[in-house]
Amino acid sequence: MTGGTGGRNVARKLIGSHLVSGEMTPGTEIGIQVDQTLTQEATGTMVMLELALDLDRVRTDVSVQYVDHNLLQADERNMADHIFLRSASRRYGLWFSRAGNGVSHPTHMQRFGVPAATMVGSDSHTCAAGSLGMLAVGVGGLEVAMAMAGEPLHITMPEIWGVRLTGELPPWLSAKDVILEMLRRHGVRGGVNRIIEYHGPGLASLTAMDRHVIANMGAELGATTTVFPSDDRVLEFLRAEGREDGFTELVADPDATYDVTDPRDLDTRRPAAGQVERDAGPRAVVGGRNYGQGSSRERAAIAPRHLGLRLVLARGYARIHWQNLVNFGILPSNSPTGPTTTGSIRAMCCASRTSGTP
């Protein structure tokens, strides 16, 4: 199905309303006017240094500098960065969110995100703002600095990948199971040069924060970004935050078409993360390929450790999660074919205990 015929989808409406150069033909270069920017201290320091030009104030509607990554105070360097970023924010007219205010992406969604706006950020998970009906793209620091100076973002026009959701998410599943299933099916390059747009009746069962989880992990699929419509669930969220005046309805036309289509029935979803092998006791988790991929970071290893987990058997691991498991005393064991029997799992558990694993 070709996105250039029929009605317009949400992604094309967002791009079309901000297009300053080029045509919306996949594979060609386009320029998009940027409404908002997001930076965090791990990458924002270079952005602020790149702003040391002949610029009086930022020329976006909203620009926010967050401090939420490098919080450890083992020496003076992180503290010095935070002080510099606060002074630079005052100089150039950015909002400054100090350490302790919250993680940048959900905090921005709560305080600054508005439907129908565009945003770039110096963080790969800037795409989480697509949960509100924004076109939000993670880019390099120089691109963010240029956007803050009023320049458009130049990208290759991506294909629009329409994922039509039907059914209702069962109570024993979470939104992360939806995106993990997408990763299982399409891998970490399945979204390259594509914008993923979720649509269909199944959206009614997903809250704005559910959508945030799904949009946030679109980066793991390699997608340019992820978008959701701005509908009643978004209005519900903004009303709860006291910002309903910022609501703009933005939905796909009834006859909207997509470059790529993909139907998904939420009623038939199963937990996508590893499953506990009960017969072996609450000490082992069985996983598949790329186990631990996502954005939970330390918490994904700390919580299982407190529940008594000592061993993970998987065909492959996300690199950062593998290191976090080791850091918190959990043995990540590679199994090319995956253990399939209770006996093999129990044997591995016994081996980990006798080898002195905590």
C-alpha positions in Angstrom: 0.0 0.0 0.0 1.5 3.4 -1.0 1.4 6.3 1.4 1.1 8.8 -1.4 -2.5 7.9 -2.3 -5.7 8.1 -0.4 -6.1 9.9 2.9 -3.2 11.1 5.1 -1.9 9.3 8.1 -0.7 11.1 11.2 3.0 11.0 10.3 2.4 12.7 6.9 0.2 15.3 8.6 3.0 16.1 11.0 5.6 16.3 8.4 3.4 18.2 5.9 2.6 20.9 8.5 6.3 21.5 9.2 7.8 20.9 5.8 10.1 23.7 4.6 11.9 22.0 1.8 11.7 18.9 -0.4 8.8 16.6 -1.1 7.4 13.8 1.0 8.7 11.0 -1.3 10.5 8.2 0.6 14.2 8.3 0.0 14.5 12.0 -0.8 15.8 14.8 1.5 13.3 17.0 3.3 13.6 19.9 5.7 11.4 20.2 8.8 10.8 23.1 11.0 11.5 22.2 14.7 9.2 23.4 17.5 11.0 22.0 20.6 14.3 20.6 21.6 15.4 18.2 24.4 18.9 17.8 25.7 20.4 15.9 28.7 23.7 16.5 30.4 25.5 13.5 28.9 25.2 15.1 25.4 23.8 18.6 26.1 27.2 19.9 27.2 28.5 19.7 23.7 25.3 21.2 22.4 25.7 24.2 24.6 29.3 24.7 23.5 28.2 24.5 19.9 25.7 27.3 20.7 28.6 29.6 21.5 27.8 31.5 18.3 26.3 34.9 17.5 23.0 33.8 19.0 21.2 35.8 21.6 18.3 33.4 22.5 17.1 30.1 21.3 14.5 30.4 18.4 12.3 27.4 19.2 9.0 27.5 21.0 10.4 25.4 23.9 13.9 24.1 24.6 14.7 22.1 27.8 18.0 21.0 29.3 17.6 18.0 31.6 20.0 16.6 34.2 19.1 12.9 34.6 22.0 10.8 33.3 25.3 11.6 35.0 24.2 12.1 38.6 27.1 10.4 40.5 29.3 12.9 42.4 32.5 10.8 42.7 34.5 13.9 41.7 33.8 17.5 40.6 33.3 16.8 36.9 29.6 16.0 36.8 28.9 18.8 39.2 30.9 21.2 37.0 28.9 20.1 33.9 25.6 20.7 35.8 26.6 24.2 36.8 27.7 25.0 33.3 24.5 23.8 31.8 22.4 25.8 34.3 24.3 29.0 33.4 24.1 28.2 29.6 20.3 27.7 30.0 20.0 31.1 31.6 22.1 32.7 28.9 20.2 31.2 25.9 16.7 31.0 27.3 16.2 27.3 27.9 14.2 25.6 30.7 16.6 23.9 33.1 15.5 20.7 34.9 17.9 20.0 37.7 18.9 16.6 39.1 16.0 15.0 40.9 13.2 16.4 38.8 12.8 13.2 36.9 13.9 11.3 33.8 13.9 13.6 30.7 11.4 11.8 28.5 8.4 11.2 30.8 9.1 14.6 32.5 9.0 16.3 29.1 5.8 14.5 28.2 4.2 15.7 31.5 5.3 19.3 31.4 6.1 20.4 27.8 5.0 17.9 25.2 2.1 19.0 23.0 0.3 17.2 20.1 1.0 18.2 16.5 4.5 19.7 17.4 7.9 18.6 16.2 10.9 18.0 18.4 14.6 16.9 18.1 16.7 15.7 21.0 20.3 14.7 21.6 19.1 11.4 23.0 18.1 8.3 21.0 14.8 7.9 23.0 13.5 11.4 22.1 11.0 9.4 20.0 9.1 8.6 23.3 7.3 12.0 22.7 5.5 10.4 19.8 3.0 9.0 22.4 1.4 12.5 22.5 1.1 12.8 18.7 4.4 14.6 18.2 7.0 14.0 15.6 10.1 13.6 17.8 13.5 12.5 16.5 16.7 11.7 18.3 19.7 13.3 16.4 23.2 14.4 17.0 24.2 17.4 19.1 25.0 19.6 16.2 21.6 19.1 14.7 20.0 20.0 18.0 22.1 23.2 18.2 21.1 24.1 14.7 17.4 23.6 15.5 17.8 25.8 18.6 19.3 28.5 16.4 16.1 28.3 14.2 17.4 26.0 11.4 15.3 23.2 10.0 16.1 19.5 10.5 17.2 17.8 7.3 16.5 14.1 7.0 15.7 11.5 4.4 12.0 11.1 4.1 11.2 7.7 5.7 8.6 5.2 4.8 5.5 5.2 7.0 5.0 1.8 8.6 1.4 1.5 9.8 0.8 -1.0 12.6 -2.9 -1.6 13.0 -3.8 -2.7 16.5 -7.0 -4.6 17.2 -8.4 -6.2 20.4 -7.5 -5.2 23.9 -4.3 -5.7 25.9 -5.0 -8.4 28.5 -4.5 -7.4 32.2 -1.5 -9.8 32.6 0.4 -8.0 29.9 2.1 -4.6 29.7 2.8 -2.2 26.9 6.4 -3.4 26.9 5.2 -6.8 25.7 3.8 -5.1 22.6 7.1 -3.5 21.6 9.1 -6.6 22.6 6.9 -8.7 20.2 7.7 -6.1 17.5 11.4 -6.6 18.2 11.1 -10.4 18.2 9.4 -10.3 14.8 11.4 -7.6 13.0 14.8 -7.3 14.8 16.8 -4.3 15.6 16.9 -3.1 12.0 13.3 -3.6 11.1 12.4 0.1 11.5 15.4 1.6 9.7 14.4 4.5 7.5 10.8 4.1 8.7 8.4 6.0 11.0 6.2 3.5 12.9 2.6 4.7 13.2 0.2 2.8 15.5 -3.5 3.1 14.6 -6.7 1.1 14.8 -9.3 0.3 17.4 -6.8 -1.4 19.7 -5.4 2.0 20.7 -8.4 2.6 22.9 -6.9 0.2 25.5 -3.5 1.9 25.6 -3.1 4.9 27.9 -0.8 7.7 27.0 1.9 6.2 29.3 1.5 2.8 27.6 2.1 4.5 24.3 5.1 6.3 25.8 6.7 2.9 26.6 6.1 1.6 23.0 7.2 4.8 21.3 10.3 5.0 23.6 11.5 1.6 22.4 10.9 2.3 18.8 14.6 3.3 18.9 15.5 -0.3 19.5 13.9 -1.2 16.2 16.1 1.4 14.5 13.1 3.5 13.5 13.4 7.2 12.6 10.6 7.7 15.2 7.2 6.4 16.3 3.9 8.3 16.3 0.5 7.8 17.8 -2.6 9.8 17.2 -3.6 12.6 19.5 -7.0 11.3 20.7 -9.2 11.0 23.8 -6.5 9.1 25.7 -4.0 11.9 25.1 -6.6 14.5 26.2 -7.2 12.4 29.3 -3.5 12.5 30.1 -3.1 16.2 29.5 -6.2 16.9 31.6 -4.7 15.0 34.5 -1.5 17.1 34.1 -3.5 20.3 34.1 -2.5 21.1 30.5 -5.6 20.3 28.5 -5.4 23.7 26.9 -2.5 22.3 24.9 -4.6 19.5 23.4 -5.0 19.4 19.6 -6.7 16.4 18.0 -4.6 14.8 15.4 -5.8 11.5 13.9 -5.3 9.7 10.6 -7.9 10.2 7.9 -10.5 7.3 7.6 -9.0 6.3 4.3 -5.3 6.8 5.3 -2.8 4.6 3.6 0.7 3.5 4.6 3.9 2.5 2.8 4.1 -0.7 4.9 1.3 -2.3 6.8 1.4 -4.7 9.8 -1.7 -5.9 11.7 -1.4 -6.8 15.4 -4.1 -8.4 17.6 -3.6 -7.4 21.2 -5.9 -10.2 22.4 -3.4 -12.9 21.2 -0.3 -11.4 22.7 1.7 -13.4 25.2 4.4 -12.1 27.6 7.5 -11.5 25.4 10.1 -11.4 28.2 11.8 -14.5 29.6 9.5 -16.8 31.5 10.3 -18.2 35.0 10.8 -22.0 35.0 8.7 -22.8 38.1 9.8 -26.4 38.5 13.4 -25.3 38.9 12.4 -22.7 41.6 12.5 -18.9 41.4 16.2 -18.9 40.6 16.3 -19.1 36.8 14.9 -17.2 33.8 14.8 -18.6 30.3 15.1 -16.0 27.5 15.5 -15.9 23.8 17.7 -13.8 21.5 18.8 -10.3 22.5 17.6 -10.8 26.1 17.4 -7.6 28.1 17.1 -5.3 25.1 15.3 -2.1 26.0 15.5 0.9 28.3 15.0 -0.5 31.9 18.8 -0.6 32.4 19.8 -1.2 36.0 16.3 -1.8 37.3 15.8 -4.7 34.9 18.6 -6.5 36.8 18.1 -5.2 40.3 14.4 -6.3 40.6 15.0 -9.9 39.6 18.0 -10.0 42.0 15.8 -9.0 44.9 13.3 -11.7 43.9 16.0 -14.4 44.3 17.1 -14.8 40.6 20.6 -16.2 40.2 20.7 -17.4 36.7 19.6 -16.4 33.2 19.7 -18.8 30.3 19.4 -17.1 26.9 20.5 -17.4 23.3 21.9 -13.9 23.3 22.0 -10.7 25.4 21.8 -7.0 25.0 25.3 -5.9 25.8 24.4 -3.4 28.6 22.0 -5.7 30.2 24.5 -8.6 30.2 26.9 -6.3 32.2 24.2 -5.2 34.6 23.3 -8.9 35.4 27.0 -9.5 36.2 27.2 -6.4 38.3 24.3 -7.5 40.5 25.4 -11.1 41.0 23.3 -12.8 38.3 24.9 -15.4 36.0 24.1 -14.8 32.3 24.7 -18.1 30.6 24.7 -18.3 26.8 22.8 -21.3 25.3 22.9 -21.4 21.5 19.8 -23.6 21.3 18.3 -22.6 24.6 17.6 -25.1 27.4 14.3 -26.8 26.8 13.9 -29.2 29.6 13.5 -28.8 33.3 16.4 -31.2 33.8 18.8 -29.0 31.9 17.7 -25.9 33.8 18.0 -27.6 37.1 21.5 -28.8 36.2 22.5 -25.3 35.4 21.1 -23.9 38.6 22.9 -26.6 40.6 26.1 -25.8 38.7 25.8 -22.1 39.6 25.3 -22.8 43.3 28.2 -25.2 43.6 30.5 -22.9 41.6 30.0 -20.2 44.2 27.8 -17.8 42.4 26.1 -15.5 44.9 
